Amino acid sequence: MTSNSALKRKVPATDQGPSSTLEEFYASVFQPRRLKSASATTCRQHVKTIALLSRFLGRPATLADLTDGTLTAWARAAIDFGLVHGEVRTRRAQLSAIKRYAVRSRMLPESMTALSVVGAPMLLREFVDVYVERRNAERPIGREMAKDTRRHLDEAVKAITNWLGRPAAIEDLRPETINKYLVEYLESGRSPYTVKSRRTGLLVLLRRAIRLGLVDDVDVKDVRAVHCPALRIDGYDLNDMDRLIAHCATLRGVQSKTGISQSIYFASAILTMWNLGNRPGDIVEIDVADFDPRGFFYVTEQKTGKARARALQSSTKGAIAACIAVDPRRKKIWPGMKARSFYKKIGRIAAAAGLSGTARWIRRGAASVVESKNAGSARRFLNHSVPTLFEKHYRVERIVDPSPIAPTELDVPAAVFESIEPRAPLDPVEYQRRRDVNNAACRRYRERGGKAVQE
C-alpha cells in the first residue's frame, strides 16, 4: 500500500472537451436523469466517486478527464492506496456511464472515446474491459459478446498473472514472454488443451493491443503453437440410448419447483437431444411457444445464435407433449434447471444406467448415426458451417464406420490355437523369491559401475 500522496498525483489536463467541472455536470444534467431509476444513496456514491477522481488529479475533474487512460491510472492508484478491486471496478463503471451519456448528449466529442494511456502501462485485467467494450461496439446491435467469451479472457489473464507473480500488464504481451509462459505452464502438468486455450485468449488481446497501438507491431506468428494429441471421440449408439431411456422410466419423484415427474422430464429432454442434436445448454432455454404440436420444433442455438426448424419423431413429440401438459401456461418446456445442473444430472442418469460418458455423448452419437446412414448429412444435422467440425469433434468411428478398410482376411490353421496351453499361476512365494534374486543382481550391477557380475 502506498502513501496518501498516491491519490494526489498530477495528471496533465487534456485540451479536448469542455472545461466545466464533472461535479457540476453531474449535479445539473446526469443526476436528475439518474434519480428516475436509482436511489439517492446510489447518486451519493456517484458524487463520492467524482470526488475521488478529483483528489487523484489534484484539481476539480472535468468531462475532458474521462479518457480510458486517465481512468486506468486512477483505478491503479486507488488499488495501490488500498481500495478493494470490486469497489474500484464499480466506481470506474460509474465514471464510464457518465462519459457514455456525455458523448451521446454531444457534450463530448466522439474523439473522446479514443484510447489514450496515461502514466504506467495498462494492466491486462483492465485491458479486457476495453476489449469487451470495443468488441461489442463492432458487433451487431443486440448480439453482444457472450459471457463465456469474457470469462475465457479473464481466465487467460489470471493464469499469466499467477505465473508472473505480479499483475500482468500490456507490456507483457510479447512473443518471447508468452512462449516462455506456455512452455512452463505445460511443464507444470496442465493439459495441452488448457494451455492452447490460454494461448488463444492472450493472442486475442495481443492482436487488439497491436491494432490500438499499445504495443509494438510484432508478428503474432512468433507465438509458438501448442501441440495437442488427437481426441478420442466417443458417443452413445442405439443400444446405449435404449438403456438410457429405459432407466429414465425408473426415476421417481418430481423435478424441483416444476411439479413434473422426473421420468417424463428427463426422458423427453434426452429424446429431444437425440432427435435434434441439441447441446445441453439449449434444452433448458427452449420455450413452450417453440413447440408445434403438429410435429415441428423451432430451435435457437445459444452458442451460435443460429435458428432452425426441425421435424420431430413421433416418440419425441409425444414425450414433449406429455411434459408440457403438466402445466401448459409455463414459459419453458424444461424449467427449474440451469445448463450446468442439467448437464451433471444427465451424467448421473447415464452412470446409474451403467453407461460411461456425459451429455455430450448423446449429440455425438446422434450425429454419427445420421452420418452412417447418409455420408455428409451430419453437417446439416448439427447445423455446422464447415464439415471439419464434425470430423474433428463428433465422428464416432465405431458408429459411422464399424467395418474399417482392411486387407483380405487370412485363414489361420486350427493347429495354431490347439498349441496354446494355459500357463499355471505362479506360486506367490516363488514369485517373491525370484523378485528378490533379480533385485539383488541389479544392485550388484550398479555397485560395479554397470559391469556384469561374474558368479
C-alpha positions as CSV (number, residue, x, y, z in Angstrom):
1,M,0.0,0.0,0.0
2,T,1.3,3.4,-0.9
3,S,1.0,6.7,0.9
4,N,-1.8,9.1,0.6
5,S,0.1,11.1,-1.9
6,A,-0.5,8.3,-4.5
7,L,-4.0,9.6,-5.0
8,K,-2.9,13.2,-5.5
9,R,-0.6,12.6,-8.5
10,K,-0.8,15.4,-11.0
11,V,-2.1,14.4,-14.4
12,P,-2.0,17.0,-17.2
13,A,-5.4,18.2,-18.3
14,T,-6.4,17.4,-21.9
15,D,-7.2,20.2,-24.3
16,Q,-10.2,18.4,-25.7
17,G,-13.7,18.7,-24.3
18,P,-15.5,21.3,-22.1
19,S,-13.9,22.9,-19.1
20,S,-16.9,22.6,-16.8
21,T,-16.3,20.5,-13.8
22,L,-17.5,17.0,-13.6
23,E,-19.3,17.6,-10.3
24,E,-21.3,20.5,-11.9
25,F,-22.2,18.3,-14.9
26,Y,-23.4,15.5,-12.7
27,A,-25.5,17.7,-10.4
28,S,-27.2,19.6,-13.2
29,V,-27.5,17.0,-16.0
30,F,-26.8,13.4,-15.1
31,Q,-28.1,13.2,-11.5
32,P,-31.7,14.3,-12.4
33,R,-31.8,11.6,-15.1
34,R,-30.2,9.0,-12.7
35,L,-32.8,9.6,-10.0
36,K,-35.5,8.3,-12.2
37,S,-34.1,4.7,-12.0
38,A,-31.8,4.8,-8.9
39,S,-31.9,5.7,-5.3
40,A,-30.5,8.8,-3.6
41,T,-27.9,6.5,-2.0
42,T,-26.6,5.4,-5.4
43,C,-26.3,9.0,-6.5
44,R,-24.3,9.9,-3.4
45,Q,-21.9,7.1,-4.4
46,H,-21.5,8.8,-7.8
47,V,-20.7,12.0,-6.1
48,K,-18.1,10.3,-3.9
49,T,-16.5,8.7,-7.0
50,I,-16.2,12.1,-8.7
51,A,-14.5,13.4,-5.6
52,L,-12.0,10.6,-5.5
53,L,-11.1,11.3,-9.2
54,S,-10.7,15.0,-8.4
55,R,-8.5,14.1,-5.5
56,F,-6.3,11.9,-7.7
57,L,-6.0,14.7,-10.3
58,G,-5.2,17.4,-7.7
59,R,-7.9,19.6,-9.1
60,P,-11.6,19.5,-10.0
61,A,-12.2,16.8,-12.6
62,T,-13.8,17.8,-15.9
63,L,-15.6,15.9,-18.6
64,A,-12.4,16.1,-20.6
65,D,-10.6,13.9,-18.0
66,L,-12.9,10.9,-18.7
67,T,-10.4,9.2,-21.0
68,D,-9.7,5.5,-20.7
69,G,-6.1,6.2,-19.9
70,T,-6.9,8.6,-17.0
71,L,-9.5,6.2,-15.6
72,T,-7.0,3.4,-15.8
73,A,-4.3,5.4,-14.0
74,W,-6.8,6.4,-11.3
75,A,-8.0,2.8,-10.9
76,R,-4.4,1.6,-10.4
77,A,-3.7,4.3,-7.9
78,A,-6.9,3.6,-6.0
79,I,-5.9,-0.1,-5.7
80,D,-2.4,0.8,-4.6
81,F,-4.0,3.1,-2.0
82,G,-6.0,0.2,-0.5
83,L,-9.4,0.1,-2.2
84,V,-10.6,-3.4,-3.0
85,H,-10.8,-4.4,-6.6
86,G,-14.6,-4.8,-6.6
87,E,-15.2,-1.3,-5.4
88,V,-12.7,0.1,-7.9
89,R,-14.5,-1.7,-10.8
90,T,-17.8,-0.3,-9.6
91,R,-16.6,3.2,-9.3
92,R,-14.9,3.0,-12.7
93,A,-18.2,1.8,-14.2
94,Q,-19.9,4.8,-12.8
95,L,-17.5,7.2,-14.4
96,S,-17.7,5.3,-17.7
97,A,-21.6,5.6,-17.6
98,I,-21.2,9.4,-17.2
99,K,-18.8,9.5,-20.1
100,R,-21.1,7.5,-22.4
101,Y,-24.0,9.8,-21.6
102,A,-21.9,12.9,-22.2
103,V,-20.9,11.5,-25.6
104,R,-24.5,10.6,-26.6
105,S,-25.6,14.1,-25.5
106,R,-23.0,15.7,-27.7
107,M,-21.3,17.3,-24.7
108,L,-18.1,15.4,-25.5
109,P,-16.7,15.0,-29.0
110,E,-16.5,11.5,-30.5
111,S,-12.8,11.6,-30.3
112,M,-13.0,11.4,-26.6
113,T,-13.8,7.7,-27.0
114,A,-10.3,7.1,-28.4
115,L,-8.0,5.1,-26.1
116,S,-5.2,7.2,-24.6
117,V,-3.0,5.7,-22.0
118,V,-1.6,8.0,-19.3
119,G,1.2,7.1,-16.9
120,A,2.2,3.4,-16.4
121,P,1.2,0.7,-18.9
122,M,-2.4,-0.6,-18.6
123,L,-2.9,-3.8,-16.7
124,L,-4.3,-6.8,-18.7
125,R,-7.3,-7.2,-16.5
126,E,-8.2,-3.5,-17.3
127,F,-7.5,-4.0,-21.0
128,V,-10.0,-6.8,-21.0
129,D,-12.7,-4.2,-20.2
130,V,-11.5,-2.1,-23.0
131,Y,-11.5,-5.0,-25.4
132,V,-15.0,-6.1,-24.5
133,E,-16.4,-2.6,-24.8
134,R,-14.9,-2.0,-28.2
135,R,-15.7,-5.5,-29.5
136,N,-19.3,-5.1,-28.5
137,A,-19.3,-1.7,-30.4
138,E,-18.3,-3.6,-33.6
139,R,-20.8,-6.4,-33.2
140,P,-24.4,-6.3,-34.5
141,I,-26.8,-4.5,-32.2
142,G,-28.4,-6.9,-29.8
143,R,-25.7,-9.5,-30.2
144,E,-23.1,-8.6,-27.6
145,M,-20.2,-10.8,-26.6
146,A,-21.1,-14.0,-24.8
147,K,-20.4,-14.2,-21.0
148,D,-18.3,-17.3,-21.6
149,T,-16.0,-15.4,-24.0
150,R,-15.4,-12.8,-21.4
151,R,-14.8,-15.5,-18.8
152,H,-12.3,-17.1,-21.1
153,L,-10.3,-13.9,-21.4
154,D,-10.3,-13.3,-17.7
155,E,-9.0,-16.9,-17.0
156,A,-6.2,-16.4,-19.5
157,V,-5.2,-13.1,-17.8
158,K,-5.4,-14.7,-14.3
159,A,-3.2,-17.6,-15.4
160,I,-0.4,-15.5,-16.7
161,T,-0.7,-13.2,-13.7
162,N,-0.2,-16.1,-11.4
163,W,2.8,-17.2,-13.5
164,L,4.4,-13.7,-13.4
165,G,3.8,-13.3,-9.6
166,R,2.5,-9.8,-10.3
167,P,-0.4,-8.1,-12.2
168,A,0.2,-8.7,-15.9
169,A,0.4,-5.5,-18.0
170,I,0.2,-4.7,-21.7
171,E,4.0,-4.7,-21.9
172,D,3.9,-8.5,-21.1
173,L,2.2,-9.2,-24.4
174,R,5.4,-10.1,-26.1
175,P,6.0,-13.3,-28.1
176,E,9.1,-14.2,-26.0
177,T,7.2,-13.8,-22.8
178,I,4.2,-15.7,-23.9
179,N,6.3,-18.5,-25.3
180,K,8.2,-18.9,-22.0
181,Y,4.9,-18.9,-20.1
182,L,3.3,-21.5,-22.3
183,V,6.3,-23.8,-22.0
184,E,6.4,-23.6,-18.2
185,Y,2.6,-23.8,-18.0
186,L,2.6,-27.1,-20.0
187,E,5.6,-28.5,-17.9
188,S,3.6,-27.8,-14.7
189,G,1.3,-30.6,-15.7
190,R,-1.6,-28.7,-17.4
191,S,-3.5,-30.4,-20.2
192,P,-2.3,-29.3,-23.7
193,Y,-5.8,-28.3,-24.5
194,T,-5.8,-25.9,-21.4
195,V,-2.5,-24.4,-22.5
196,K,-3.8,-24.0,-26.0
197,S,-6.9,-22.2,-24.6
198,R,-4.8,-19.8,-22.6
199,R,-2.7,-19.1,-25.7
200,T,-5.8,-18.3,-27.7
201,G,-7.0,-15.8,-25.1
202,L,-3.7,-14.0,-25.0
203,L,-3.5,-13.8,-28.8
204,V,-6.9,-12.2,-28.9
205,L,-5.7,-9.4,-26.5
206,L,-2.3,-9.1,-28.3
207,R,-4.0,-8.5,-31.7
208,R,-6.3,-5.9,-30.3
209,A,-3.4,-4.2,-28.5
210,I,-1.4,-4.1,-31.8
211,R,-4.5,-2.6,-33.5
212,L,-4.8,0.1,-30.9
213,G,-1.1,0.9,-31.0
214,L,-0.5,-0.1,-27.3
215,V,2.3,-2.5,-28.1
216,D,4.9,-2.8,-30.9
217,D,3.7,-4.2,-34.2
218,V,5.0,-7.7,-33.7
219,D,4.3,-10.8,-35.7
220,V,1.8,-12.9,-33.8
221,K,3.1,-16.0,-35.6
222,D,6.2,-15.8,-33.4
223,V,4.0,-17.1,-30.6
224,R,4.5,-20.8,-30.8
225,A,1.6,-23.2,-31.4
226,V,0.7,-25.8,-28.8
227,H,0.6,-29.4,-30.0
228,C,-2.5,-31.3,-28.7
229,P,-2.9,-35.1,-29.1
230,A,-5.8,-36.4,-31.1
231,L,-9.1,-36.5,-29.3
232,R,-10.7,-39.8,-28.6
233,I,-14.3,-39.2,-29.7
234,D,-17.0,-41.5,-28.3
235,G,-20.8,-41.4,-28.1
236,Y,-23.9,-43.4,-27.5
237,D,-25.2,-45.8,-30.1
238,L,-28.8,-47.0,-30.4
239,N,-28.4,-49.7,-27.7
240,D,-26.9,-47.2,-25.3
241,M,-29.8,-44.8,-25.8
242,D,-32.3,-47.6,-25.3
243,R,-30.7,-48.3,-21.9
244,L,-30.7,-44.6,-21.0
245,I,-34.4,-44.1,-21.8
246,A,-35.3,-47.3,-20.0
247,H,-33.5,-46.0,-16.9
248,C,-35.4,-42.7,-17.1
249,A,-38.6,-44.7,-16.8
250,T,-37.5,-45.9,-13.4
251,L,-36.9,-42.4,-12.0
252,R,-39.2,-41.5,-9.1
253,G,-40.4,-38.1,-7.7
254,V,-40.9,-34.8,-9.4
255,Q,-38.4,-32.2,-10.6
256,S,-37.9,-29.5,-8.1
257,K,-40.1,-26.4,-8.4
258,T,-41.9,-27.7,-11.5
259,G,-44.3,-30.5,-10.5
260,I,-43.2,-32.5,-13.5
261,S,-42.2,-36.2,-12.8
262,Q,-38.5,-36.8,-13.3
263,S,-39.2,-39.7,-15.6
264,I,-41.1,-37.7,-18.3
265,Y,-38.9,-34.6,-17.6
266,F,-35.6,-36.3,-18.5
267,A,-36.9,-38.8,-21.0
268,S,-38.4,-36.0,-23.1
269,A,-35.3,-33.9,-22.8
270,I,-33.0,-36.8,-23.8
271,L,-35.2,-37.8,-26.7
272,T,-35.1,-34.2,-28.0
273,M,-31.3,-34.1,-27.7
274,W,-31.1,-37.3,-29.7
275,N,-33.8,-36.3,-32.3
276,L,-32.5,-32.7,-32.9
277,G,-28.8,-32.9,-31.8
278,N,-29.2,-30.0,-29.3
279,R,-26.5,-29.0,-26.9
280,P,-27.4,-29.5,-23.2
281,G,-27.4,-25.7,-22.8
282,D,-30.0,-25.3,-25.5
283,I,-32.5,-27.7,-23.9
284,V,-33.2,-25.6,-20.7
285,E,-33.7,-22.5,-22.8
286,I,-36.4,-23.8,-25.2
287,D,-39.9,-22.1,-24.7
288,V,-43.2,-23.8,-24.9
289,A,-44.0,-21.5,-27.8
290,D,-41.2,-23.1,-29.9
291,F,-43.0,-26.4,-29.9
292,D,-45.5,-27.1,-32.7
293,P,-47.9,-29.9,-31.8
294,R,-48.1,-30.9,-35.5
295,G,-44.5,-32.2,-35.1
296,F,-42.1,-29.3,-35.6
297,F,-39.7,-27.6,-33.3
298,Y,-38.1,-24.2,-33.8
299,V,-34.8,-24.2,-32.0
300,T,-32.2,-21.4,-31.4
301,E,-28.7,-22.3,-30.5
302,Q,-27.5,-20.4,-27.5
303,K,-23.8,-20.8,-28.5
304,T,-24.0,-19.6,-32.2
305,G,-27.3,-17.8,-32.4
306,K,-28.4,-19.9,-35.4
307,A,-32.1,-20.8,-35.6
308,R,-33.6,-23.8,-37.4
309,A,-37.0,-25.6,-37.7
310,R,-36.8,-29.4,-37.4
311,A,-39.3,-32.2,-37.7
312,L,-39.8,-34.4,-34.6
313,Q,-40.2,-38.1,-34.4
314,S,-43.4,-39.4,-33.1
315,S,-41.9,-40.7,-29.8
316,T,-40.2,-37.4,-29.2
317,K,-43.3,-35.4,-30.0
318,G,-45.4,-37.5,-27.6
319,A,-42.9,-37.2,-24.8
320,I,-42.7,-33.4,-25.2
321,A,-46.5,-33.0,-25.3
322,A,-46.8,-35.1,-22.1
323,C,-44.2,-32.9,-20.4
324,I,-46.0,-29.7,-21.4
325,A,-49.4,-31.0,-20.4
326,V,-48.4,-30.8,-16.7
327,D,-48.6,-27.0,-16.9
328,P,-49.2,-25.6,-20.4
329,R,-49.0,-22.0,-19.0
330,R,-45.3,-22.1,-18.1
331,K,-42.8,-20.4,-20.4
332,K,-40.0,-23.1,-20.6
333,I,-40.6,-26.7,-21.6
334,W,-37.9,-27.9,-19.1
335,P,-37.9,-25.2,-16.4
336,G,-36.2,-25.3,-13.0
337,M,-32.6,-26.2,-14.1
338,K,-29.5,-24.3,-15.2
339,A,-27.4,-25.6,-18.1
340,R,-24.7,-26.9,-15.8
341,S,-27.0,-28.7,-13.4
342,F,-28.8,-30.3,-16.3
343,Y,-25.5,-31.5,-17.8
344,K,-24.5,-33.1,-14.5
345,K,-27.9,-34.7,-14.0
346,I,-27.7,-36.4,-17.4
347,G,-24.2,-37.7,-16.4
348,R,-25.6,-39.2,-13.2
349,I,-28.5,-40.8,-15.0
350,A,-26.1,-42.4,-17.5
351,A,-23.8,-43.7,-14.7
352,A,-26.9,-45.2,-12.9
353,A,-27.8,-46.9,-16.2
354,G,-24.3,-48.5,-16.4
355,L,-23.0,-46.2,-19.1
356,S,-19.9,-44.1,-19.2
357,G,-19.8,-40.6,-20.8
358,T,-21.6,-37.4,-20.5
359,A,-24.5,-35.5,-22.0
360,R,-22.2,-34.6,-25.0
361,W,-22.2,-38.3,-26.0
362,I,-25.9,-38.0,-27.0
363,R,-25.2,-35.3,-29.5
364,R,-22.1,-37.1,-30.8
365,G,-23.9,-40.4,-31.1
366,A,-26.9,-38.9,-32.9
367,A,-24.7,-37.1,-35.4
368,S,-22.7,-40.3,-36.1
369,V,-25.8,-42.4,-36.6
370,V,-27.0,-39.8,-39.2
371,E,-23.6,-39.8,-40.9
372,S,-23.6,-43.6,-41.1
373,K,-27.0,-43.6,-42.9
374,N,-26.0,-40.8,-45.4
375,A,-22.5,-39.6,-45.8
376,G,-22.2,-35.8,-45.4
377,S,-25.5,-35.3,-43.7
378,A,-24.1,-34.9,-40.2
379,R,-23.0,-31.3,-41.0
380,R,-26.6,-30.3,-41.8
381,F,-27.9,-32.2,-38.7
382,L,-25.6,-30.3,-36.4
383,N,-26.0,-27.0,-38.3
384,H,-22.3,-26.6,-38.7
385,S,-20.8,-24.1,-41.1
386,V,-17.9,-26.4,-42.2
387,P,-17.7,-30.2,-42.3
388,T,-14.3,-30.3,-40.5
389,L,-16.1,-29.7,-37.1
390,F,-17.9,-33.0,-37.3
391,E,-14.9,-34.9,-38.5
392,K,-12.7,-33.5,-35.6
393,H,-15.1,-33.3,-32.7
394,Y,-18.2,-35.5,-33.3
395,R,-17.3,-38.5,-35.5
396,V,-17.6,-41.8,-33.6
397,E,-15.8,-44.3,-35.7
398,R,-17.4,-47.4,-34.2
399,I,-20.8,-46.0,-35.2
400,V,-20.0,-44.3,-38.5
401,D,-17.7,-47.0,-39.9
402,P,-18.0,-50.2,-37.9
403,S,-16.1,-52.1,-40.7
404,P,-13.0,-50.1,-41.4
405,I,-10.9,-50.7,-44.5
406,A,-8.7,-53.8,-44.1
407,P,-6.9,-56.3,-46.4
408,T,-8.4,-59.7,-47.2
409,E,-8.7,-61.8,-44.0
410,L,-6.2,-64.7,-43.7
411,D,-7.1,-68.3,-42.8
412,V,-5.4,-69.3,-39.5
413,P,-4.7,-73.1,-39.2
414,A,-6.5,-74.7,-36.3
415,A,-3.2,-76.1,-35.1
416,V,-2.2,-72.6,-34.0
417,F,-4.9,-72.4,-31.5
418,E,-4.5,-76.1,-30.4
419,S,-0.9,-75.4,-29.5
420,I,-1.9,-72.8,-26.9
421,E,-1.6,-74.1,-23.4
422,P,-2.7,-72.1,-20.4
423,R,0.1,-71.2,-18.0
424,A,-0.3,-72.4,-14.5
425,P,-0.4,-69.5,-12.0
426,L,2.9,-68.8,-10.3
427,D,3.1,-69.5,-6.6
428,P,3.2,-66.2,-4.6
429,V,6.2,-67.5,-2.5
430,E,8.1,-68.4,-5.7
431,Y,7.2,-65.1,-7.3
432,Q,8.6,-63.2,-4.4
433,R,11.9,-65.3,-4.3
434,R,12.5,-64.6,-8.0
435,R,11.8,-60.9,-7.4
436,D,14.4,-60.7,-4.6
437,V,17.0,-62.5,-6.6
438,N,16.5,-60.1,-9.5
439,N,16.7,-57.0,-7.2
440,A,20.0,-58.3,-5.7
441,A,21.5,-58.9,-9.1
442,C,20.5,-55.4,-10.2
443,R,22.0,-53.9,-7.0
444,R,25.4,-55.6,-7.6
445,Y,25.3,-54.5,-11.2
446,R,25.0,-50.8,-10.2
447,E,27.7,-51.2,-7.5
448,R,30.3,-52.4,-10.0
449,G,29.7,-49.4,-12.3
450,G,27.4,-51.2,-14.7
451,K,29.7,-54.1,-15.4
452,A,28.2,-57.6,-15.4
453,V,28.9,-59.7,-12.3
454,Q,30.8,-62.9,-12.8
455,E,29.5,-65.5,-10.4
